[in-house]
C-alpha cells in the first residue's frame, strides 16, 4: 500500500491529510484485526477455515479495488460507485490480511506436525502440495509488487496483477487441499474468553461482600495455589465461593466462578495498560512512513544523475534499518550474561523512543528546508536519515515490546502477545487521523491558515512534525515512569526447580553449580 497515498492525491484529487487519514485508518485496522480474528479462530472456526476465509476475502477485495479504478465513459471524476467499491475493497483486504496473519502460520504448523507423525509411521509422506505452491506463488507476488508494479503507469494494471495472483493463490490452495487431505484441528479455546469470564463473574456477584481475609477457603483455588492481591479488588469476587450452593455446582458454571489464578492473570493484563498506552503513542510516529514522508518524496527531485529513482527505494532503507538493528539487538543480547538479559527490552524501548523523537525532529528540519525551496531542487535523498531512524525505531520497539510483554503477561497469553503488539500500534496509527484533525483545528485559531491544506506546498508539515516530536518526548518520560510500576516478570518455574535440585546435589549448597 505504499503507492496508495500517491493514488489518492493524484487520481482522486484528495488533500494530503485526507489521503493520509484513509491510509492510516486502513493500516490501523489491518494491525488491530488479528486480535479478534485470533479469538474467532481459537474459539469457533479453527485455523483451516480461517485461512480459507482469508483467501476468499483477499481475492474479492483486490478484485473490487481493481474495478474501482475504472472510470465511467466521458467522465474524469470519481463516481459514487467507484468510491463504494474502493472502501469495501479496503475493508475486505484488511480482513483478509489480518485473518491470514493469525491462521497461516498455525495451519502450516499443524501440517508439519501431521507430516512428522506420518513420516514416523509410514515414511512416505511429504508436506502438502498446497503449502509448497502457495508459498512459491506468494514469493513471486511479493517480488512483482516490490519491483515491477511501481513502474506501471496504469492503476488498473497495478491493482489488477495482485488481484489475479490472489485468485491464483486461492485456486492453488483449493487444489492442494483436494489432492492432499490435511489435518484440520478444531477450535482450541482462547485465553481472551478467560478474561471475559472473570469480568462477567465479578459483575454477577457485585452485591456480595468480600471477607477481610483475602486468602481464606472462601475463594476457589486451582491446582496452582496463588494468593489474591489487592490490585483491582472488585475482580476478587469472581473467585468468591457463595455459601448458597455447593462448590461442585458452582464450578460447573465457569461464567459464575473463576479460579484465583484466572483472576490474578486478568489483573496482570490490566496492570499492563499504562505500558500499552506508550505503544499506542508509538503508532503516531509509525504512521508517517507511507503517508506524509512519501508525499515529501514525491515533491522532491527524484533523479540520481540521469537515472530517475522511484520513491519505493525508501522502503528498502527503512526495512533494511529495521532488519539490521533487530539482528544487532539479538546478537548483543545473546553475547550478554544471562542475568543482565532481562534489562535489554527495557532499555531497548527507551532507545527506540529516543529514535522516534530524533526522527520527527529531522523530518521537521528537512520539511522546513523544502518549503523554503519549492522548485524540486532538493534531492529526495535528504529523506534517507528520517527513514533510517524510522526503521530503527520500528524494529527495536516491536521486538522489545513483544519481549517485555512475554515476560509480564500470563503464559496463557503468550500466543496473543504479537497480536497485542501489532494491535496497539494499529490503534495509534488510526488515531493519527484524529490527531491531525485536532491539530488542524487548533492551528486555525486566530484566523491563521491551517497546517494541513490541499497541497503539500501550502501545508506546514514541519510544524506537525515538531508536534509529534513533543508527543514522542512526553511518551518517553511516560515510559520511564510506567516501567517502574510494571508487574514483576513471570518466574521461570522449570529453571527454579532445576536449580534447587542442583543445590541439593551441590556440596557447597550455595550456587547450584554441582561442584
C-alpha positions as CSV (number, residue, x, y, z in Angstrom):
1,X,0.0,0.0,0.0
2,X,3.0,2.3,-0.4
3,X,1.5,3.6,-3.7
4,X,-2.0,4.3,-2.3
5,X,-1.1,7.7,-0.9
6,X,0.0,8.8,-4.4
7,X,-3.1,7.3,-6.0
8,X,-5.5,9.1,-3.7
9,X,-3.8,12.5,-4.1
10,X,-3.3,12.3,-7.9
11,X,-6.3,10.3,-9.2
12,X,-8.9,11.2,-6.5
13,X,-7.5,14.7,-6.0
14,X,-7.7,14.4,-2.2
15,X,-5.8,16.7,0.1
16,X,-2.6,15.3,1.7
17,X,-4.1,15.0,5.1
18,X,-7.3,13.4,3.8
19,X,-5.4,10.8,1.8
20,X,-3.1,10.1,4.7
21,X,-6.0,9.7,7.0
22,X,-7.6,7.0,4.8
23,X,-4.3,5.1,4.6
24,X,-3.6,5.3,8.3
25,X,-7.1,4.2,9.3
26,X,-6.7,1.2,6.9
27,X,-3.3,0.4,8.3
28,X,-4.6,0.6,11.9
29,X,-7.5,-1.6,11.1
30,X,-5.2,-4.2,9.4
31,X,-2.9,-4.2,12.5
32,X,-5.8,-4.4,15.0
33,X,-8.0,-7.0,13.4
34,X,-5.6,-10.0,14.1
35,X,-6.7,-9.8,17.8
36,X,-10.5,-10.6,17.2
37,X,-9.7,-12.9,14.3
38,X,-7.3,-14.9,16.5
39,X,-10.1,-15.1,19.1
40,X,-12.6,-16.4,16.5
41,X,-10.1,-18.9,15.1
42,X,-9.3,-20.3,18.6
43,X,-12.9,-20.2,19.9
44,X,-15.1,-21.1,16.9
45,X,-13.6,-21.8,13.4
46,X,-10.1,-23.3,13.7
47,X,-7.1,-22.3,11.5
48,X,-8.1,-24.1,8.3
49,X,-11.5,-22.3,7.8
50,X,-9.9,-19.0,8.9
51,X,-7.2,-19.4,6.3
52,X,-9.9,-20.3,3.7
53,X,-11.8,-17.2,4.6
54,X,-8.7,-15.0,4.2
55,X,-8.0,-16.4,0.7
56,X,-11.6,-15.7,-0.4
57,X,-11.9,-12.3,1.1
58,X,-8.5,-11.1,-0.1
59,X,-9.2,-12.2,-3.7
60,X,-12.6,-10.4,-3.6
61,X,-11.1,-7.3,-2.1
62,X,-8.4,-7.0,-4.7
63,X,-10.9,-7.5,-7.4
64,X,-13.1,-4.7,-6.1
65,X,-10.0,-2.5,-5.8
66,X,-9.3,-3.1,-9.5
67,X,-12.8,-2.4,-10.5
68,X,-12.8,0.9,-8.5
69,X,-10.1,2.3,-10.8
70,X,-12.2,2.1,-13.9
71,X,-13.8,5.4,-14.7
72,X,-17.2,5.9,-16.4
73,X,-17.2,6.8,-20.1
74,X,-17.0,10.5,-20.7
75,X,-16.3,11.2,-17.0
76,X,-12.9,12.1,-15.4
77,X,-14.2,12.4,-11.9
78,X,-14.5,9.6,-9.3
79,X,-18.1,8.4,-9.0
80,X,-20.0,7.2,-6.0
81,X,-19.9,3.6,-7.2
82,X,-16.1,3.7,-7.5
83,X,-15.8,5.2,-4.0
84,X,-18.1,2.5,-2.6
85,X,-16.1,-0.3,-4.3
86,X,-12.8,1.3,-3.1
87,X,-13.8,1.5,0.6
88,X,-15.4,-2.0,0.5
89,X,-12.2,-3.3,-1.1
90,X,-10.0,-1.8,1.7
91,X,-12.2,-3.3,4.4
92,X,-12.0,-6.8,2.7
93,X,-8.3,-6.6,2.1
94,X,-7.7,-5.6,5.8
95,X,-9.9,-8.6,6.9
96,X,-8.0,-10.9,4.5
97,X,-4.5,-9.8,5.7
98,X,-5.5,-10.0,9.3
99,X,-7.1,-13.4,9.2
100,X,-4.2,-14.8,7.2
101,X,-1.7,-13.5,9.7
102,X,-3.3,-15.4,12.5
103,X,-4.1,-18.7,10.7
104,X,-1.5,-19.3,8.1
105,X,1.5,-20.0,10.4
106,X,-0.6,-22.0,12.8
107,X,-2.2,-24.0,10.0
108,X,1.2,-24.8,8.5
109,X,2.5,-25.9,11.9
110,X,-0.4,-28.3,12.2
111,X,0.5,-29.7,8.8
112,X,4.2,-30.0,9.8
113,X,3.1,-32.0,12.9
114,X,1.0,-34.2,10.8
115,X,3.9,-34.7,8.3
116,X,6.3,-35.6,11.1
117,X,3.8,-38.1,12.6
118,X,3.2,-39.7,9.2
119,X,6.9,-40.0,8.5
120,X,7.4,-41.9,11.7
121,X,4.5,-44.3,10.8
122,X,4.7,-44.7,7.0
123,X,7.9,-42.9,5.9
124,X,6.4,-41.7,2.6
125,X,4.5,-38.5,3.5
126,X,5.6,-35.1,2.5
127,X,4.3,-31.6,3.0
128,X,1.1,-30.8,1.3
129,X,1.1,-29.6,-2.4
130,X,-1.0,-26.6,-1.5
131,X,1.6,-25.5,1.1
132,X,4.5,-25.6,-1.3
133,X,2.8,-24.0,-4.3
134,X,1.2,-21.3,-2.2
135,X,4.5,-20.3,-0.6
136,X,6.1,-20.1,-4.1
137,X,3.4,-18.0,-5.6
138,X,3.4,-15.7,-2.5
139,X,7.1,-15.1,-3.0
140,X,6.5,-14.3,-6.7
141,X,3.7,-11.9,-5.8
142,X,5.9,-10.0,-3.3
143,X,8.7,-9.7,-5.9
144,X,6.3,-8.4,-8.6
145,X,4.7,-5.9,-6.2
146,X,8.0,-4.6,-5.0
147,X,10.0,-4.3,-8.2
148,X,7.6,-4.1,-11.2
149,X,4.3,-2.5,-10.1
150,X,5.7,1.0,-9.2
151,X,6.8,1.5,-12.8
152,X,3.5,0.6,-14.4
153,X,1.6,3.8,-15.3
154,X,-1.9,2.3,-15.4
155,X,-3.5,2.0,-11.9
156,X,-5.9,-0.7,-13.2
157,X,-2.9,-2.9,-14.1
158,X,-1.1,-2.1,-10.8
159,X,-4.1,-3.3,-8.8
160,X,-5.2,-6.0,-11.3
161,X,-2.0,-8.0,-11.2
162,X,-2.1,-8.6,-7.4
163,X,-5.8,-9.5,-7.8
164,X,-5.0,-12.1,-10.4
165,X,-2.2,-13.5,-8.3
166,X,-4.5,-13.6,-5.3
167,X,-7.1,-15.6,-7.2
168,X,-4.4,-17.9,-8.4
169,X,-3.3,-18.4,-4.8
170,X,-6.9,-19.3,-3.9
171,X,-7.1,-21.9,-6.7
172,X,-3.8,-23.5,-5.8
173,X,-4.8,-23.7,-2.1
174,X,-8.1,-25.4,-3.0
175,X,-6.3,-27.8,-5.4
176,X,-3.7,-28.6,-2.8
177,X,-6.4,-29.4,-0.2
178,X,-8.2,-31.6,-2.7
179,X,-5.0,-33.5,-3.6
180,X,-3.7,-33.7,0.0
181,X,-6.1,-34.3,2.8
182,X,-4.7,-32.1,5.5
183,X,-5.3,-32.2,9.2
184,X,-8.0,-29.8,10.4
185,X,-7.9,-29.2,14.1
186,X,-11.0,-27.7,15.6
187,X,-11.0,-24.6,17.9
188,X,-8.8,-25.0,20.9
189,X,-10.2,-22.2,23.1
190,X,-9.0,-18.6,23.6
191,X,-7.4,-17.1,26.8
192,X,-9.4,-13.9,26.0
193,X,-12.5,-15.9,27.0
194,X,-11.0,-16.3,30.4
195,X,-10.6,-12.6,30.9
196,X,-14.2,-12.0,29.8
197,X,-15.4,-14.8,32.2
198,X,-13.6,-13.0,35.1
199,X,-15.4,-9.8,34.5
200,X,-18.8,-11.5,34.0
201,X,-18.4,-13.5,37.2
202,X,-17.3,-10.4,39.2
203,X,-20.2,-8.3,37.9
204,X,-22.7,-11.2,38.7
205,X,-21.5,-11.1,42.3
206,X,-21.3,-7.3,42.7
207,X,-23.7,-7.4,45.7
208,X,-21.5,-9.9,47.5
209,X,-19.1,-8.7,50.2
210,X,-15.6,-9.8,50.3
211,X,-14.2,-11.2,53.5
212,X,-11.4,-9.3,55.2
213,X,-9.0,-12.2,54.9
214,X,-8.5,-12.5,51.1
215,X,-6.8,-15.9,51.3
216,X,-9.4,-18.0,53.1
217,X,-11.2,-21.0,51.8
218,X,-14.0,-18.7,50.6
219,X,-12.2,-18.4,47.3
220,X,-11.8,-21.1,44.7
221,X,-8.2,-22.3,44.2
222,X,-7.0,-24.3,41.2
223,X,-4.1,-26.7,41.2
224,X,-1.6,-23.7,41.1
225,X,-2.0,-22.1,44.5
226,X,-1.9,-18.3,44.0
227,X,-2.6,-15.6,46.6
228,X,-5.0,-12.8,45.9
229,X,-3.6,-9.4,45.7
230,X,-5.2,-6.0,46.5
231,X,-4.9,-4.7,42.9
232,X,-8.4,-4.3,41.4
233,X,-10.1,-5.9,44.4
234,X,-13.5,-5.9,42.8
235,X,-12.4,-8.7,40.5
236,X,-11.7,-10.9,43.6
237,X,-15.5,-11.5,43.7
238,X,-15.1,-13.7,40.6
239,X,-13.3,-16.3,42.7
240,X,-15.7,-16.0,45.7
241,X,-17.4,-19.2,46.6
242,X,-21.0,-18.5,47.6
243,X,-22.5,-20.2,50.7
244,X,-25.8,-20.8,49.0
245,X,-24.7,-23.7,46.8
246,X,-22.1,-26.4,46.9
247,X,-18.7,-25.7,45.3
248,X,-19.2,-28.6,42.8
249,X,-22.4,-27.0,41.5
250,X,-20.7,-23.6,41.2
251,X,-17.7,-25.0,39.4
252,X,-20.0,-26.3,36.6
253,X,-20.8,-22.7,35.6
254,X,-17.5,-21.2,34.5
255,X,-19.1,-17.9,33.9
256,X,-20.1,-17.6,37.5
257,X,-17.0,-18.9,39.3
258,X,-13.3,-18.5,38.3
259,X,-10.2,-19.6,40.0
260,X,-7.9,-17.3,41.9
261,X,-5.2,-18.0,39.2
262,X,-7.5,-16.8,36.5
263,X,-8.4,-13.6,38.5
264,X,-4.8,-12.8,39.1
265,X,-3.9,-13.3,35.4
266,X,-6.6,-10.9,34.5
267,X,-5.2,-8.3,36.9
268,X,-1.8,-8.6,35.4
269,X,-3.3,-7.8,32.0
270,X,-5.0,-4.7,33.4
271,X,-1.8,-3.6,35.1
272,X,-0.1,-3.6,31.7
273,X,-2.4,-0.9,30.4
274,X,-0.1,2.0,31.1
275,X,2.6,0.3,29.1
276,X,0.1,-0.3,26.3
277,X,-0.6,3.4,26.1
278,X,3.0,4.1,25.3
279,X,2.9,1.6,22.5
280,X,-0.3,3.3,21.1
281,X,1.5,6.6,21.1
282,X,4.3,4.9,19.1
283,X,1.8,4.3,16.4
284,X,1.5,8.0,15.8
285,X,5.1,8.1,14.5
286,X,4.8,4.8,12.7
287,X,2.0,6.2,10.6
288,X,4.3,8.7,8.9
289,X,6.3,6.3,6.8
290,X,4.0,5.5,3.9
291,X,1.9,8.7,4.1
292,X,3.5,12.1,4.8
293,X,7.1,11.0,4.4
294,X,6.2,9.5,1.0
295,X,4.3,12.7,0.0
296,X,7.5,14.7,0.8
297,X,9.5,12.4,-1.5
298,X,7.0,13.0,-4.4
299,X,7.7,16.7,-4.1
300,X,11.5,16.4,-4.2
301,X,13.9,15.8,-7.0
302,X,13.7,12.0,-7.7
303,X,16.8,11.8,-10.0
304,X,20.2,10.4,-9.3
305,X,22.4,11.7,-12.0
306,X,20.4,10.8,-15.2
307,X,18.6,8.0,-13.5
308,X,15.1,8.5,-12.2
309,X,14.6,6.7,-8.9
310,X,11.2,5.6,-7.6
311,X,10.2,6.6,-4.1
312,X,9.8,2.9,-3.2
313,X,13.6,2.9,-2.5
314,X,12.8,4.4,0.9
315,X,11.0,1.2,1.8
316,X,14.3,-0.6,1.5
317,X,16.1,2.0,3.6
318,X,13.5,1.7,6.3
319,X,13.2,-2.1,6.1
320,X,17.0,-2.5,6.0
321,X,17.5,-0.4,9.1
322,X,14.7,-2.5,10.8
323,X,16.4,-5.8,10.0
324,X,19.9,-4.7,10.8
325,X,19.1,-3.2,14.2
326,X,16.9,-6.2,15.1
327,X,19.8,-8.6,14.4
328,X,22.3,-6.4,16.2
329,X,19.9,-6.4,19.2
330,X,19.6,-10.2,19.2
331,X,23.4,-10.7,18.8
332,X,24.1,-8.2,21.6
333,X,21.6,-9.9,23.9
334,X,23.0,-13.4,23.2
335,X,26.5,-12.2,24.0
336,X,25.5,-10.7,27.3
337,X,25.4,-12.6,30.6
338,X,22.1,-14.2,31.3
339,X,21.4,-12.2,34.5
340,X,21.6,-8.9,32.5
341,X,19.4,-10.0,29.6
342,X,16.2,-9.1,31.3
343,X,17.1,-5.5,31.1
344,X,17.5,-5.5,27.3
345,X,13.8,-5.0,26.4
346,X,13.5,-2.2,29.0
347,X,16.5,-0.2,27.7
348,X,15.7,-1.2,24.1
349,X,12.3,0.5,24.2
350,X,13.9,3.7,25.7
351,X,16.4,3.7,22.8
352,X,13.6,3.2,20.3
353,X,11.6,6.1,21.7
354,X,14.7,8.3,21.5
355,X,15.0,7.4,17.8
356,X,11.3,8.4,17.3
357,X,12.0,11.8,18.8
358,X,15.1,12.3,16.5
359,X,13.1,11.0,13.5
360,X,10.4,13.7,14.0
361,X,13.0,16.5,14.6
362,X,15.0,15.6,11.4
363,X,11.8,15.3,9.4
364,X,10.7,18.8,10.6
365,X,14.1,20.3,9.7
366,X,14.1,18.7,6.2
367,X,10.5,19.9,5.6
368,X,11.3,23.4,6.7
369,X,14.2,23.4,4.2
370,X,12.0,22.0,1.4
371,X,9.3,24.7,2.0
372,X,12.0,27.4,1.5
373,X,12.9,25.9,-1.8
374,X,9.8,24.5,-3.5
375,X,11.2,24.1,-7.0
376,X,12.2,20.5,-6.5
377,X,15.9,21.4,-6.5
378,X,16.3,19.4,-3.3
379,X,17.2,15.8,-3.7
380,X,14.7,13.3,-2.2
381,X,17.7,11.5,-0.6
382,X,17.5,14.2,2.1
383,X,14.8,11.9,3.5
384,X,17.1,9.0,4.0
385,X,18.0,9.9,7.6
386,X,14.4,10.1,8.8
387,X,13.5,6.8,7.1
388,X,16.5,5.1,8.6
389,X,15.6,6.4,12.1
390,X,12.0,5.3,11.5
391,X,13.3,1.8,10.6
392,X,15.4,1.6,13.7
393,X,12.5,2.8,15.8
394,X,10.1,0.3,14.3
395,X,12.5,-2.7,14.5
396,X,13.7,-2.1,18.1
397,X,10.3,-1.1,19.5
398,X,8.4,-4.1,18.1
399,X,10.9,-6.7,19.3
400,X,11.4,-5.1,22.7
401,X,7.7,-4.6,23.4
402,X,7.0,-8.1,22.4
403,X,9.7,-9.5,24.7
404,X,8.6,-7.3,27.6
405,X,5.0,-8.4,27.1
406,X,6.1,-12.1,27.1
407,X,7.9,-11.7,30.4
408,X,4.9,-9.9,32.1
409,X,1.8,-11.3,30.6
410,X,0.5,-14.7,31.8
411,X,1.9,-17.7,29.9
412,X,-1.6,-18.5,28.6
413,X,-1.5,-15.2,26.7
414,X,1.9,-15.8,25.0
415,X,0.3,-16.6,21.6
416,X,-1.5,-13.3,21.6
417,X,1.5,-11.1,22.5
418,X,2.5,-10.4,18.9
419,X,-1.1,-9.6,18.1
420,X,-1.3,-7.2,21.0
421,X,1.9,-5.5,19.9
422,X,0.6,-5.0,16.4
423,X,-3.0,-4.1,17.5
424,X,-1.9,-1.4,19.9
425,X,0.4,0.1,17.2
426,X,-2.6,-0.1,14.9
427,X,-4.7,1.9,17.3
428,X,-2.1,4.6,17.4
429,X,-1.8,4.6,13.6
430,X,-5.5,5.0,13.1
431,X,-5.6,7.6,15.9
432,X,-3.2,9.8,13.9
433,X,-6.2,10.8,11.7
434,X,-7.9,12.2,14.8
435,X,-4.7,13.9,15.9
436,X,-4.3,15.6,12.5
437,X,-7.9,16.8,12.7
438,X,-7.4,18.3,16.2
439,X,-4.0,19.9,15.3
440,X,-5.6,21.3,12.2
441,X,-8.4,22.9,14.1
442,X,-6.1,24.3,16.8
443,X,-3.8,25.8,14.1
444,X,-6.7,27.7,12.6
445,X,-7.3,29.7,15.7
446,X,-6.8,33.5,15.3
447,X,-7.8,33.2,11.6
448,X,-4.5,31.6,10.8
449,X,-4.2,29.2,7.9
450,X,-4.4,25.5,8.8
451,X,-1.2,23.5,8.9
452,X,-3.0,21.0,6.6
453,X,-4.0,22.5,3.2
454,X,-4.9,20.9,-0.1
455,X,-1.4,20.5,-1.4
456,X,1.9,19.8,0.4
457,X,3.5,23.1,-0.6
458,X,0.6,25.0,1.1
459,X,0.7,23.0,4.2
460,X,3.1,23.2,7.2
461,X,4.0,19.6,7.9
462,X,7.2,20.8,9.6
463,X,5.1,22.2,12.5
464,X,3.1,18.9,12.7
465,X,6.4,17.0,12.9
466,X,7.5,19.3,15.8
467,X,4.2,18.5,17.5
468,X,4.9,14.8,17.1
469,X,8.4,15.3,18.5
470,X,6.9,16.8,21.6
471,X,4.4,14.0,22.0
472,X,7.2,11.4,21.5
473,X,9.3,13.2,24.2
474,X,6.4,13.0,26.6
475,X,5.9,9.4,25.7
476,X,9.5,8.7,26.6
477,X,9.0,10.3,30.0
478,X,5.7,8.4,30.5
479,X,7.5,5.2,29.7
480,X,10.3,5.9,32.3
481,X,7.5,6.3,34.9
482,X,5.5,3.3,33.8
483,X,8.3,0.8,33.6
484,X,8.9,1.3,37.3
485,X,5.4,0.1,38.3
486,X,5.2,-2.9,35.9
487,X,4.2,-6.3,37.3
488,X,7.2,-8.5,38.2
489,X,8.4,-10.9,35.5
490,X,6.9,-14.3,35.5
491,X,9.0,-16.8,37.5
492,X,10.7,-19.5,35.4
493,X,9.5,-22.4,37.4
494,X,11.3,-25.1,35.5
495,X,14.7,-23.3,35.9
496,X,14.0,-22.7,39.6
497,X,13.1,-26.3,40.3
498,X,16.3,-27.5,38.4
499,X,18.4,-25.0,40.4
500,X,17.0,-26.4,43.7
501,X,17.8,-29.9,42.6
502,X,21.3,-28.9,41.7
503,X,21.8,-27.2,45.1
504,X,20.7,-30.4,46.8
505,X,23.4,-32.3,45.0
506,X,26.0,-29.5,45.3
507,X,28.5,-29.8,48.1
508,X,28.6,-26.0,48.8
509,X,24.8,-25.7,48.6
510,X,25.1,-22.0,47.7
511,X,25.0,-21.6,44.0
512,X,23.7,-24.8,42.4
513,X,26.9,-25.3,40.5
514,X,27.2,-29.0,41.2
515,X,30.9,-28.6,42.2
